[in-house]
Amino acid sequence: MWLYAARRLLMTIPIGLGVTVICFALIYLAPGDPVQSLLPPDATAKDVAELKHAYGLDKPIPVQYLIWLGHALTGNLGRSIQTNQPVLDEVTRALANTIPIAVISVILAFVIALGLGILAATRVGGILDRLATGVAVLGISVPQFWLGVILVIAFAVELGWLPATGMGSSGSEHFSWFKWSEAKYAVMPIIALTMTPLGILMRTTRSSIAEMLALDFIQTLRAKGLSNAAIVIHAIRNALPQILAMFGLQLGYLIGGSILVETVFTWPGTGFLLNKAILTRDIPLLQGTILVLAMAFVLINLVVDLLQTAVDPRIKRA
């Protein structure tokens, strides 16, 4: 187990380096010049050159990458061009706002998907199977940002039950999950984020357990007289590694890919921060946000791989 964990940890090093190369290179493929957004229209060529030199943008791209990578390895992701604040501080604050709604959403999706998936897998072709499959298709098909807009129209505009945007009446600095007056701001973002992982996890759970229930060893267990509940538990244990893998992917996706939902609800998380950095062409903030989100995704999958080996020791021999 420990040898497998060490091997997987070492594998994250080249993956992490590859992520840094991609994060750095993608920025320069986008159109626009961040320096121009900071200067007045009548700025001279000398002003542009001085500002580029101040941010190190006048050096060759490979040199810029090595300098940026060296700083990033020490935790220095630079300063935002727009706010002049340390990028790491801004990303950390935004990540602290994104992680709770992402974790709550994926856990909620996992619990519902596990229940519906088990019911569907044990009644293949029945009414419950069709209903669960319909829920899965709906969750996968409905765009999250569209669902967010519909939720705002229904529950904020028409019914007035929930606030439309923001993160609490006193802002994110004083947000409390234990006060309904603050926590209600997170209800609609969580619902919007839950639907897609719910559909994907439901389909994965249903297909994995149904496949296990059709294997020969299950028929042997039935012949030995085991109860249906015990048989289903055996099937769940064998299908759990596949479900955990998808769970990790969805958690990483919600942490790094909630940009549209957070923009719709003006939720000050990493998605909202990323959208702001793109619109303002804030290269240090954009690079730092993408890097942190990408590395979070890598680490989440590392943890999930280790959990899979704990559930099914056969995986570490693969």
ABEGO torsion letter per residue (X at the ends): XAAAAAAAAAAAAAAAAAAAAAAAAAAAABBEBAAAAABBAABBAAAAAAAAAAAGAABBAAAAAAAAAAAAAAGBAEBBAAAGBBAAAAAAAAAAAAAAAAAAAAAAAAAAAAAAAAAAAABBGBAAAAAAAAAAAAAAABBAAAAAAAAAAAAAAAAGABBABEBEAAEAAABBAABAAAAAAAAAAAAAAAAAAAAAAAAAAAAAAAAAAABAAAAAAAAAGBBAAAAAAAAAAAAAAAAAAAAAAAAAAAAAAAAAAAAAAGBBBAAAAAAAAAAAGBAAAAAAAAAAAAAAAAAAAAAAAAAAAAABAAAAAX
